[in-house]
């Protein structure tokens, strides 16, 4: 992690559920980055996190002074023909972006994804999100295609860039 980052990267635990949901909700309500426009209910979020913990799914948080400020997870695909892969999710609170937290979260999740047995990690990112695209490319993700008009928010469309990283 870069020296200017004061975040601690940890695997998610039950005591982080509320903080994780708050960060997810904040980033979702920006309406610029995620497929969600708001976080799932507290009950749904708790069930999701507990299931991930039980299955050992790679899910990491960034903590600053004990507060959750970001997350990264890799959710394994559930079809037998795709079980070697997972889908990446990442978000950092606005006031904590640009400090190396996203990089640290992504590196932790990718290392855990390898240990979990994944050989492919994929994602989609909105084309305007050039900072995230640059981060993904810096860590070895490759563009695989474009989903034209892949998202629609507030009546406007935006393309999604499909990217993936293969572990050797």
Residue pairs with C-beta under 8 A, 6 or more apart in sequence:
1 7
1 9
1 100
1 101
1 103
1 104
2 99
2 100
2 103
2 104
4 99
4 100
5 99
5 100
5 101
5 104
6 64
6 65
7 62
7 63
7 64
7 69
7 70
7 96
7 99
7 100
7 101
7 104
8 62
8 63
8 64
9 60
9 61
9 62
9 63
9 104
9 105
9 108
10 16
10 60
10 61
10 63
11 59
11 60
11 61
11 112
12 20
12 49
12 52
12 53
12 59
12 60
12 61
12 71
12 73
13 53
14 49
14 50
14 53
16 49
16 61
16 68
17 42
17 45
17 46
17 49
17 50
18 42
19 61
19 67
19 68
20 45
20 49
20 61
20 68
20 71
21 39
21 40
21 42
21 45
22 39
22 68
23 68
23 69
23 70
23 71
23 91
23 92
23 93
24 34
24 36
24 39
24 45
24 71
24 91
25 38
25 39
26 93
26 94
27 33
27 34
27 91
27 92
27 93
28 34
28 36
28 37
28 38
28 39
29 37
29 38
30 94
31 37
31 153
31 154
32 126
32 128
32 129
32 153
33 91
33 126
33 129
33 132
34 89
34 91
35 151
37 153
39 45
40 48
49 59
51 57
52 59
52 73
52 75
53 59
56 116
57 73
57 74
57 75
57 76
57 116
58 73
58 74
58 86
58 108
58 109
58 112
58 113
58 116
59 71
59 72
59 73
59 74
59 109
60 71
60 72
60 73
60 105
60 108
60 109
60 112
61 68
61 70
61 71
61 105
62 68
62 69
62 70
62 71
62 92
62 96
62 101
62 104
62 105
63 69
64 96
69 92
69 93
69 95
69 96
69 101
70 90
70 91
70 92
70 93
70 96
70 101
70 102
70 105
71 89
71 90
71 91
71 105
72 88
72 89
72 90
72 102
72 105
72 106
72 108
72 109
73 88
73 89
73 90
73 109
74 86
74 87
74 88
74 89
74 109
74 110
74 112
74 113
74 116
74 118
74 121
75 86
75 87
75 89
76 83
76 85
76 86
76 116
76 118
77 83
77 85
77 86
77 87
84 117
84 118
84 119
84 120
85 118
85 119
85 120
85 121
85 122
85 164
86 113
86 116
86 118
86 120
86 121
86 122
87 121
87 122
87 123
88 106
88 109
88 121
88 122
88 123
89 123
90 102
90 105
90 106
90 109
90 123
90 132
92 101
92 102
92 105
97 131
98 131
102 132
102 135
103 135
103 138
103 139
106 135
106 136
106 139
107 139
110 121
110 139
110 165
113 121
113 167
114 167
118 167
119 166
119 167
120 164
120 165
120 166
120 167
121 141
121 164
121 165
121 167
122 144
122 162
122 163
122 164
122 165
123 136
123 141
123 162
123 163
123 164
124 147
124 150
124 160
124 161
124 162
124 163
125 132
125 133
125 136
125 160
125 161
125 163
126 150
126 151
126 158
126 159
126 160
126 161
127 133
127 146
127 158
127 159
127 160
127 161
128 158
133 161
133 163
136 163
136 165
137 143
137 163
139 165
140 165
141 163
141 164
141 165
142 163
142 164
142 165
143 161
143 162
143 163
144 162
144 163
144 164
145 161
145 162
146 159
146 160
146 161
146 162
147 159
147 160
147 162
148 159
149 157
149 158
149 159
150 157
150 158
150 159
150 160
151 157
151 158
151 160
152 158
